[in-house]
């Protein structure tokens, strides 16, 4: 599987400059991957608010979710206690959209 050209070029340039670059790829199987990402984001938000929360099975361990959880809190986000999964989806989609990141995430029901 190949990264889109807009991502492959900065990665290649960074590597030529001696940077250690890691990449992650996923296949969005009808939204299941985004749901796993949203559940991982919710766990990171709970951790950001000082609550114990383990990443879900098949979750995303990337540090970028820690950074997104911090941004979510800094931008006025609240703890998602007992929140429906759709709320985590909307919060994550809004954060990604505000940063110019696109997502192939399904709209929450």
ABEGO torsion letter per residue (X at the ends): XBBBAAAAAAAAAAAAAGBBBBBBBBBBBGGAAAAAAAAAAAAAAAAAAGBBBBBBBGBBABAAAAAAAAAAAAAGBBBABGBBAAAAAAAAAAAAAAAGBBBABBBBX
